[in-house]
Amino acid sequence: MDFFFEPDHRSLRERIRAWVEKNILSEGRSEADVEGEARKLAAQLGRDGFTAYVAPESFGGARAKVQARDLCILREELAYGSALADATFAMQALGSYPIALAGNEAQKARYLPPIVRGEVMAAFALTEPQAGSDVSALETRAVKRGEEYALTGIKRFISNAGLAGTYVVFASTDPEKKGKGISAFIVEASRPGLVLKEKTRLISPHPIGAIAFEECVVPQANLLGQEGDGLKIALGTLDTLRCTVGAAAVGLARRALAEALGYSRTRRQFGRELAQFQGIQFKLADMATELEAARLLVYQAAWLHDGGDRRLKQKSSMAKLFATEAAQRIVDQALQIHGGIGVVEGTPVERLYRDVRSLRIYEGTSEIQKLVIARSLLSDATGNRQQ
Ligand SMILES: Cc1cc2nc3c(=O)[nH]c(=O)nc-3n(C[C@H](O)[C@H](O)[C@H](O)COP(=O)(O)OP(=O)(O)OC[C@H]3O[C@@H](n4cnc5c(N)ncnc54)[C@H](O)[C@@H]3O)c2cc1C
């Protein structure tokens, strides 16, 4: 595994591990006030220098360029401690990366530093009631009027809806061109016409909801890139961040394995510890092996990203697909090893069982990752020659 890392990645891992130990594992965090907790986490992660890894150095970030390995290390360790801490960090990355990727100097200087410092929370608004996996079907319109655009439409499943100060919003400026007519806009939460429609409760704590744009007017200065660049910006963002979802899955799975190891060494049945039964040992061995394979795929994809390798898209999809599916199986086995205790509300494995599920859905479902992988296998550009 060390093959993928430089010394500063190792020191980042040590720092975030110590942070998680102090601020999450030993303190314990409540699920009662999800939004309040997410706000606190965003501020803490910004203050303690971890959100700096989502933006380039010239705009308050930690490095000259954003590195996928940093993001993966941070997400793995945060997810080990708390899925909400991971999601809070991930949203600062997802909501700011389109600006880092396609923003002009003035946009980056204005919007990135407050996100890096944890003073402003970020959101990425792509999904709509009729446009989930098929993002090019989005119906939100942005109509140009002089030096401004008026946005109209509904977005759902938007993480940080109602909490974010800065939204990156994808809307069509030319519906006839379908995907090529989509543009990206920075929309401040304070803009009249940006309305929180619903807070959606998920099976695991995560601030999310639906927002509406009701003739929400934004200046032309808030257009990211050129008209029609929106889909490229959205997919470019997801290409970088997809392997980090796999890293979060690795963090949850590592925690599940640790819980299973701990429990199987202490729980006694038939006069022995569970860990002494070969049936349990086989489960532990399978869990550890799948975890190791997932980690390798995730950090390989992150390493390819940081080296600018064109195989990134395919490898990143493989990493997300395998790691999230494997994490689901690992968490399920960890719960099984806990027996009845595993389904008692509030136990770590019960929480992990709820936390792990959405990773197979957001930022491209497992089925969509398979389509991406198959397309790249079948295309001349990135096909079998590179396997
Ligand atoms: C926790 C969480 C956080 C999220 N955060 C955000 C966010 O911040 N911003 C944002 O914009 N969105 C966000 N989303 C939305 C998420 O990206 C979508 O839910 C996801 O892309 C799937 O879209 P959908 O739910 O509409 O499902 P659909 O697209 O309706 O898919 C339903 C099912 O059909 C399958 N399917 C669809 N098309 C195909 C096909 N061609 N071949 C085979 N199977 C197919 C899917 O894989 C899935 O199993 C979030 C979702 C969750 C759960």
The ligand as a Gaussian input file, in Angstrom:
#p B3LYP/6-31G(d) Opt

LIG

0 1
 C      -26.935000      10.272000       0.592000
 C      -27.134000      10.898000      -0.746000
 C      -26.551000      12.128000      -1.018000
 C      -26.738000      12.758000      -2.256000
 N      -26.203000      13.999000      -2.463000
 C      -26.405000      14.618000      -3.656000
 C      -25.908000      15.952000      -3.864000
 O      -25.294000      16.567000      -2.972000
 N      -26.133000      16.531000      -5.066000
 C      -26.819000      15.911000      -6.074000
 O      -26.971000      16.503000      -7.130000
 N      -27.325000      14.650000      -5.893000
 C      -27.129000      13.997000      -4.717000
 N      -27.660000      12.730000      -4.504000
 C      -28.448000      12.105000      -5.557000
 C      -27.766000      10.918000      -6.206000
 O      -26.660000      11.332000      -6.962000
 C      -28.819000      10.159000      -7.012000
 O      -29.717000       9.586000      -6.067000
 C      -28.221000       9.078000      -7.893000
 O      -27.481000       9.638000      -8.940000
 C      -29.281000       8.144000      -8.484000
 O      -30.331000       8.862000      -9.034000
 P      -31.852000       8.478000      -8.625000
 O      -31.923000       8.411000      -7.160000
 O      -32.752000       9.423000      -9.327000
 O      -32.055000       7.020000      -9.171000
 P      -32.454000       6.600000     -10.683000
 O      -31.552000       7.247000     -11.654000
 O      -33.912000       6.761000     -10.848000
 O      -32.126000       5.047000     -10.654000
 C      -32.969000       4.074000     -10.040000
 C      -32.320000       2.696000     -10.244000
 O      -32.224000       2.421000     -11.645000
 C      -30.887000       2.132000     -11.995000
 N      -30.590000       2.651000     -13.338000
 C      -30.791000       3.891000     -13.824000
 N      -30.365000       3.980000     -15.093000
 C      -29.871000       2.752000     -15.418000
 C      -29.277000       2.199000     -16.589000
 N      -29.066000       2.945000     -17.679000
 N      -28.898000       0.893000     -16.559000
 C      -29.079000       0.132000     -15.454000
 N      -29.631000       0.609000     -14.323000
 C      -30.012000       1.898000     -14.294000
 C      -30.040000       2.840000     -10.948000
 O      -28.757000       2.263000     -10.848000
 C      -30.885000       2.626000      -9.699000
 O      -30.643000       1.342000      -9.180000
 C      -27.501000      12.101000      -3.262000
 C      -28.085000      10.858000      -2.995000
 C      -27.913000      10.255000      -1.752000
 C      -28.566000       8.928000      -1.492000

